[in-house]
Amino acid sequence: MQAPGNPSAVHRVFEEGKPKFQLRKGEEGLSVFDADMLLDDEILANFRPGSRLTTQPLRFIESFGLKIKKTRGDGNLPQSLQENHWEIRPGDAMTRNQFKDALNSLEDAVKE
């Protein structure tokens, strides 16, 4: 169930030819942006040329046992991106390996 104030969908920036939902060493979650508040162009203008977005409904992400958590975006990003930054995080009691497995399942399910 969507918590109050949560976006209905989120944008995830990725590079062509690379996984869209890959957790890097030391990361607690994956950066995403509130799709209800930001346009594609607002986000992509602040990332490497050639970066792309995938936009997924929150309930689709949650269907893999994942959650999203409001976090402060990178200080180098414009204010609007910092304020509308979230992270995909593991579900309750999910181990890091289970989190990675859930992200892999999400990756496999997203056909773009």
JOLINFEN-V204770 format. One record per pair of residues at least 12 apart in sequence whose C-alpha atoms are under 6 Angstrom apart, sorted by the first residue. I is the first residue (numbers start at 1). J is the second residue. D is the distance in whole Angstrom. If there is no record, write none. Layout:
i->I j->J d->D
i->I j->J d->D
//
This chain:
i->7 j->34 d->6
i->8 j->57 d->6
i->8 j->58 d->5
i->9 j->35 d->5
i->9 j->56 d->5
i->9 j->57 d->4
i->9 j->58 d->5
i->10 j->32 d->6
i->10 j->33 d->5
i->10 j->34 d->5
i->10 j->35 d->5
i->10 j->55 d->6
i->10 j->56 d->6
i->11 j->32 d->5
i->11 j->33 d->5
i->11 j->35 d->6
i->11 j->54 d->6
i->11 j->55 d->4
i->12 j->32 d->5
i->12 j->53 d->5
i->12 j->54 d->5
i->13 j->52 d->6
i->13 j->53 d->5
i->14 j->51 d->6
i->14 j->52 d->5
i->15 j->51 d->5
i->21 j->103 d->6
i->21 j->107 d->6
i->29 j->87 d->5
i->29 j->88 d->5
i->29 j->89 d->5
i->30 j->87 d->5
i->30 j->88 d->5
i->31 j->86 d->6
i->31 j->87 d->5
i->32 j->85 d->6
i->32 j->86 d->5
i->32 j->87 d->6
i->33 j->84 d->6
i->33 j->85 d->5
i->33 j->86 d->6
i->34 j->84 d->5
i->64 j->102 d->6
i->65 j->91 d->5
i->66 j->89 d->6
i->66 j->90 d->5
i->66 j->91 d->5
i->67 j->88 d->6
i->67 j->89 d->5
i->67 j->91 d->6
i->68 j->87 d->5
i->68 j->88 d->4
i->68 j->89 d->6
i->69 j->86 d->5
i->69 j->87 d->5
i->70 j->86 d->4
i->71 j->85 d->6
i->71 j->86 d->5
i->73 j->85 d->5
//
